[in-house]
């Protein structure tokens, strides 16, 4: 079988980038008898594409990279839906499209992964990033997925149900294939944790960790309110927030001055992030909506106790291996943080359960199930 995969997303450094990179790598390793054509397009930043290909390059993998302006492909593929992908990468049996573009095909079967339906459920979250264009582009892409897609991969049962409810796509066309944490996330030694704490000036001793873009959907305002309640009785405790600013009211300087034990680190490289997970008193993920919730598994894989929302995919992915909170209830967040900070038995049990839970998700399984989706089309 000859399989085309759009890997354009890997240049952006997002959760979808991680999914695309790890899926493509695992597929090429898992299916040595199949041929893969990696399609990638970036107008200004082709280096990540080329680096990825050099790292993965084997006899069964070819690259087709182009410097096309994003708007041109959006118009061709998500707008007027012309110019089949085979014109660029040659004849293929299956094309697995990205999170962003939905090209037509001549003969190839079409598979796409839907990570979430934020553009329908929370369209306002895109406003500050040139939002209307992003929302409309995604809705047009999903229109063509619904019209012409042969199979849809949903990353969780929650996302699958959203696809059925919102897009009205028949259940038989959807297959749930879970993703997993990057294998590089694992417990780190105390010496490495201490170096990372020194690097980021986390000097107060213990700390709670939150990872995700700073935007209203991540519910950071309630997390901070909960931390303020906890901090008085725990003077050695900090709150460390990792992730780029997204949109909306950011955590301003006044807040940071009033609550000096809040650390905003922005983007953190994977090796340092693994150490931060490993050393945290607990990982708090109080988001209001996620298609999957990858940081939950990253934290668990590093042996960190997890607190997360009792909603949708977060409850689904965490299973019984995390403390579940009502994310819109500050006291619920306070109660969960108090448990892991004051009760070492609860904390240790969560570490053990979480580590085991993270092991239930792996990229070999993800690749194998994705290959099954391709092969079932013939």
C-alpha positions as CSV (number, residue, x, y, z in Angstrom):
1,X,0.0,0.0,0.0
2,X,1.2,3.5,-0.8
3,X,0.2,6.0,1.9
4,X,0.4,9.8,1.7
5,X,0.5,11.8,4.9
6,X,0.3,15.5,5.4
7,X,2.9,16.4,8.0
8,X,2.7,20.2,7.5
9,X,1.5,20.6,11.1
10,X,4.8,19.7,12.6
11,X,6.2,23.2,12.1
12,X,3.9,24.8,14.6
13,X,4.9,23.3,17.9
14,X,1.4,22.4,19.1
15,X,-0.3,19.3,20.4
16,X,-1.4,18.5,16.8
17,X,2.3,18.9,15.8
18,X,3.3,16.3,18.4
19,X,0.5,13.9,17.2
20,X,1.5,14.3,13.6
21,X,5.3,13.8,14.3
22,X,4.8,10.7,16.4
23,X,2.2,9.1,14.3
24,X,4.2,9.5,11.1
25,X,7.3,8.1,12.8
26,X,5.5,5.2,14.3
27,X,3.7,4.3,11.0
28,X,6.9,4.2,9.1
29,X,8.5,2.0,11.7
30,X,5.5,-0.3,12.0
31,X,4.7,-0.8,8.3
32,X,8.0,-1.6,6.6
33,X,6.3,-3.3,3.7
34,X,4.2,-0.2,2.9
35,X,5.4,2.9,1.1
36,X,5.0,6.4,2.6
37,X,5.0,9.8,0.9
38,X,5.3,12.7,3.4
39,X,3.7,15.8,2.1
40,X,4.6,19.1,3.7
41,X,4.1,22.7,2.9
42,X,5.5,25.8,4.7
43,X,6.2,29.2,3.1
44,X,8.7,30.4,5.6
45,X,9.7,27.5,7.8
46,X,10.8,24.3,5.9
47,X,13.6,23.4,8.3
48,X,11.5,21.3,10.7
49,X,10.1,19.4,7.8
50,X,13.5,18.6,6.4
51,X,14.9,17.8,9.8
52,X,12.0,15.4,10.5
53,X,12.6,13.6,7.1
54,X,16.3,13.3,7.8
55,X,15.6,11.6,11.2
56,X,13.0,9.2,9.8
57,X,14.5,8.6,6.4
58,X,14.3,4.9,5.3
59,X,13.9,3.1,1.9
60,X,10.1,3.1,2.2
61,X,9.7,6.8,2.9
62,X,9.8,9.7,0.4
63,X,9.3,13.4,0.8
64,X,7.4,15.9,-1.2
65,X,7.9,19.4,0.4
66,X,6.7,22.7,-1.1
67,X,7.0,26.4,-0.1
68,X,3.4,27.3,-0.8
69,X,1.7,30.2,1.0
70,X,-0.9,28.8,3.4
71,X,-3.6,31.0,2.0
72,X,-3.1,29.6,-1.5
73,X,-3.7,26.0,-0.3
74,X,-6.6,27.0,1.9
75,X,-8.3,28.6,-1.1
76,X,-7.5,25.6,-3.4
77,X,-8.4,22.8,-1.0
78,X,-10.7,24.2,1.7
79,X,-12.3,26.9,-0.5
80,X,-13.0,25.8,-4.0
81,X,-11.7,22.2,-3.4
82,X,-9.8,21.7,-6.6
83,X,-6.2,20.4,-7.5
84,X,-6.0,16.8,-6.2
85,X,-3.1,16.0,-4.0
86,X,-1.8,13.4,-6.5
87,X,-0.8,16.3,-8.7
88,X,1.9,17.1,-6.1
89,X,2.9,13.7,-4.7
90,X,2.0,11.2,-7.3
91,X,-0.3,8.2,-7.3
92,X,-1.2,6.8,-3.8
93,X,-3.7,4.5,-2.3
94,X,-4.6,6.5,0.8
95,X,-4.1,10.1,1.8
96,X,-4.2,11.0,5.5
97,X,-5.0,14.7,5.8
98,X,-3.8,17.1,8.5
99,X,-5.7,19.1,11.0
100,X,-5.7,22.1,8.7
101,X,-6.1,21.2,5.0
102,X,-8.4,18.8,3.1
103,X,-7.2,18.3,-0.5
104,X,-9.3,16.4,-3.0
105,X,-7.9,13.2,-4.4
106,X,-8.2,11.4,-7.8
107,X,-8.4,7.8,-6.7
108,X,-6.9,7.7,-3.3
109,X,-9.1,6.9,-0.3
110,X,-9.3,9.8,2.2
111,X,-8.7,9.6,5.9
112,X,-8.6,12.6,8.3
113,X,-8.0,12.9,12.0
114,X,-10.3,15.2,13.9
115,X,-8.8,16.3,17.2
116,X,-11.6,18.4,18.5
117,X,-14.5,20.6,17.4
118,X,-13.5,23.8,19.2
119,X,-14.4,25.8,16.1
120,X,-18.1,24.9,16.7
121,X,-18.1,24.7,20.5
122,X,-15.9,27.6,21.3
123,X,-15.5,29.7,18.1
124,X,-14.8,32.8,20.3
125,X,-11.4,31.3,21.3
126,X,-10.0,32.1,17.9
127,X,-10.9,35.8,17.8
128,X,-7.6,37.3,18.9
129,X,-5.6,35.2,16.3
130,X,-7.4,36.5,13.2
131,X,-10.1,34.3,14.3
132,X,-12.9,34.6,11.7
133,X,-10.6,33.3,9.0
134,X,-9.5,30.4,11.1
135,X,-13.0,29.4,12.1
136,X,-14.3,29.6,8.6
137,X,-11.3,27.7,7.2
138,X,-11.8,24.9,9.6
139,X,-15.6,24.7,9.0
140,X,-15.0,24.5,5.2
141,X,-12.4,21.8,5.7
142,X,-14.8,19.8,7.9
143,X,-17.6,20.3,5.3
144,X,-15.4,18.5,2.7
145,X,-14.4,15.8,5.3
146,X,-18.1,15.1,5.8
147,X,-18.9,15.1,2.0
148,X,-15.9,13.1,0.8
149,X,-14.0,11.5,3.6
150,X,-13.9,7.7,3.5
151,X,-12.9,7.3,7.2
152,X,-12.5,9.7,10.1
153,X,-10.2,9.1,13.1
154,X,-11.3,10.6,16.3
155,X,-8.7,10.9,19.1
156,X,-11.3,10.2,21.9
157,X,-14.8,8.9,22.4
158,X,-15.7,12.4,23.4
159,X,-14.5,13.8,20.1
160,X,-16.3,11.0,18.2
161,X,-19.6,11.9,19.9
162,X,-19.0,15.6,19.1
163,X,-18.5,14.6,15.4
164,X,-21.8,12.6,15.4
165,X,-23.8,15.3,17.3
166,X,-22.4,18.4,15.5
167,X,-21.3,17.3,12.1
168,X,-24.0,14.6,11.7
169,X,-21.5,12.1,10.3
170,X,-22.6,8.5,10.6
171,X,-20.9,6.6,13.4
172,X,-19.8,3.8,11.0
173,X,-17.4,6.2,9.3
174,X,-15.6,7.1,12.6
175,X,-12.9,5.1,14.4
176,X,-11.5,6.1,17.7
177,X,-7.7,5.8,17.9
178,X,-6.1,7.2,21.0
179,X,-2.8,9.0,20.9
180,X,-0.2,8.7,23.6
181,X,2.5,10.6,25.4
182,X,5.8,11.0,23.7
183,X,8.1,8.1,24.9
184,X,10.6,10.8,26.0
185,X,8.4,11.7,28.9
186,X,9.6,9.6,31.9
187,X,10.5,10.2,35.5
188,X,13.6,12.3,35.9
189,X,16.3,12.0,38.7
190,X,16.3,14.5,41.6
191,X,19.6,16.0,40.3
192,X,17.9,17.0,37.0
193,X,14.8,18.2,38.7
194,X,16.9,20.5,40.9
195,X,18.8,21.9,37.9
196,X,15.6,22.7,36.2
197,X,14.1,24.4,39.3
198,X,17.2,26.5,39.5
199,X,17.0,27.3,35.8
200,X,13.5,28.6,36.2
201,X,14.0,30.2,39.6
202,X,11.5,28.0,41.4
203,X,13.0,28.7,44.8
204,X,10.2,28.2,47.3
205,X,10.4,24.4,47.5
206,X,7.3,22.6,46.4
207,X,5.3,23.6,43.3
208,X,2.1,22.7,41.4
209,X,2.3,22.6,37.6
210,X,-0.2,23.5,34.9
211,X,0.6,23.1,31.2
212,X,-1.3,24.6,28.3
213,X,-1.8,27.8,26.2
214,X,-3.0,30.7,28.3
215,X,-6.5,31.3,27.1
216,X,-10.0,31.3,28.8
217,X,-10.8,27.6,27.9
218,X,-7.9,26.5,30.1
219,X,-9.7,27.9,33.1
220,X,-6.6,29.5,34.7
221,X,-8.5,32.2,36.5
222,X,-10.2,29.6,38.7
223,X,-7.0,27.7,39.2
224,X,-5.3,30.9,40.4
225,X,-8.2,31.6,42.7
226,X,-7.9,28.1,44.2
227,X,-4.1,28.5,44.5
228,X,-4.6,31.8,46.5
229,X,-6.8,29.9,49.0
230,X,-4.2,27.2,49.3
231,X,-1.1,29.4,49.4
232,X,-1.7,30.9,52.8
233,X,-1.5,27.6,54.6
234,X,1.4,26.4,52.3
235,X,4.0,29.2,52.2
236,X,6.6,26.9,50.5
237,X,4.2,26.2,47.6
238,X,4.4,27.8,44.1
239,X,2.2,27.6,41.0
240,X,4.1,27.1,37.8
241,X,2.3,27.7,34.5
242,X,3.9,26.4,31.3
243,X,2.6,27.5,27.9
244,X,2.5,30.3,25.4
245,X,0.0,33.2,25.7
246,X,-3.0,32.3,23.5
247,X,-5.7,35.0,23.7
248,X,-8.0,36.8,26.2
249,X,-7.1,38.4,29.5
250,X,-3.6,37.3,30.4
251,X,-2.2,36.9,33.9
252,X,-1.1,40.5,34.3
253,X,1.8,42.0,36.2
254,X,-0.5,43.1,39.0
255,X,-1.6,39.5,39.6
256,X,2.0,38.4,39.5
257,X,3.0,41.1,42.0
258,X,0.2,40.3,44.3
259,X,0.9,36.5,44.1
260,X,4.7,36.3,43.6
261,X,4.6,32.5,43.9
262,X,3.0,32.3,40.5
263,X,5.6,31.5,37.8
264,X,4.8,32.0,34.1
265,X,7.4,30.1,32.1
266,X,6.0,30.3,28.5
267,X,7.2,27.6,26.2
268,X,9.5,25.0,27.7
269,X,11.6,22.4,25.8
270,X,10.5,18.8,26.2
271,X,13.5,17.7,28.3
272,X,13.0,20.5,30.9
273,X,9.2,19.9,30.8
274,X,9.7,16.2,31.7
275,X,11.8,17.3,34.7
276,X,9.1,19.8,35.8
277,X,6.5,17.1,35.6
278,X,8.7,14.8,37.6
279,X,9.3,17.2,40.4
280,X,5.8,18.7,40.8
281,X,3.7,18.2,43.9
282,X,0.8,17.7,41.4
283,X,-0.2,18.5,37.9
284,X,-3.4,20.5,37.6
285,X,-5.4,20.5,34.3
286,X,-8.8,22.2,34.9
287,X,-9.6,22.8,31.3
288,X,-13.3,23.3,30.2
289,X,-12.9,21.4,26.9
290,X,-10.3,19.3,25.2
291,X,-10.4,16.8,22.3
292,X,-7.9,14.6,24.1
293,X,-5.8,16.2,26.9
294,X,-2.3,15.0,26.1
295,X,-0.6,16.7,29.1
296,X,-2.5,14.4,31.4
297,X,-0.7,11.4,30.0
298,X,2.7,13.3,29.9
299,X,2.4,14.1,33.6
300,X,1.4,10.5,34.5
301,X,4.3,9.1,32.5
302,X,6.6,11.2,34.6
303,X,5.1,9.9,37.8
304,X,3.3,13.1,38.7
305,X,-0.1,13.0,40.5
306,X,-2.8,14.4,38.3
307,X,-5.9,16.6,39.0
308,X,-8.1,17.2,36.0
309,X,-11.7,18.1,35.0
310,X,-14.5,15.6,35.3
311,X,-15.6,16.6,31.8
312,X,-15.4,14.8,28.4
313,X,-12.1,13.6,27.2
314,X,-10.2,14.6,30.3
315,X,-12.3,12.2,32.4
316,X,-12.1,9.6,29.6
317,X,-8.3,9.7,29.4
318,X,-7.6,10.0,33.1
319,X,-9.9,7.1,34.0
320,X,-9.6,6.3,37.7
321,X,-6.0,7.4,37.9
322,X,-6.6,11.1,38.7
323,X,-8.5,13.3,41.1
324,X,-11.5,14.7,39.1
325,X,-12.7,18.2,39.9
326,X,-15.7,20.3,38.8
327,X,-13.7,22.9,36.8
328,X,-16.1,25.7,37.3
329,X,-16.1,25.3,41.1
330,X,-13.1,26.8,42.8
331,X,-13.7,24.9,46.0
332,X,-13.6,21.7,44.1
333,X,-10.1,22.6,42.8
334,X,-9.0,23.7,46.3
335,X,-10.2,20.4,47.8
336,X,-8.3,18.3,45.3
337,X,-5.1,20.3,45.7
338,X,-5.3,20.0,49.5
339,X,-5.6,16.3,49.2
340,X,-2.4,15.8,47.2
341,X,-0.5,18.4,49.3
342,X,-1.5,17.1,52.7
343,X,-2.0,13.3,52.1
344,X,1.1,11.6,51.0
345,X,-0.7,8.3,50.7
346,X,-3.2,9.8,48.2
347,X,-0.3,11.3,46.3
348,X,1.7,8.1,46.1
349,X,-1.4,6.1,45.0
350,X,-2.1,8.6,42.2
351,X,1.5,8.3,41.0
352,X,1.3,4.6,40.8
353,X,-2.1,4.5,39.1
354,X,-1.1,7.3,36.7
355,X,2.1,5.7,35.7
356,X,0.2,2.5,34.9
357,X,-2.5,4.4,33.1
358,X,0.0,6.2,30.9
359,X,1.4,2.8,29.9
360,X,-1.9,1.8,28.5
361,X,-1.5,4.3,25.7
362,X,1.5,3.9,23.3
363,X,2.4,4.9,19.8
364,X,2.9,1.4,18.5
365,X,-0.7,0.7,19.3
366,X,-1.8,4.0,17.7
367,X,0.1,3.2,14.5
368,X,-1.2,-0.3,14.3
369,X,-4.8,0.8,14.7
370,X,-4.3,3.6,12.2
371,X,-3.0,1.1,9.7
372,X,-6.1,-1.0,10.3
373,X,-8.2,2.0,9.3
374,X,-6.3,2.3,6.0
375,X,-6.5,-1.4,5.2
376,X,-10.2,-1.7,6.0
377,X,-10.8,0.7,3.1
378,X,-9.9,-2.0,0.5
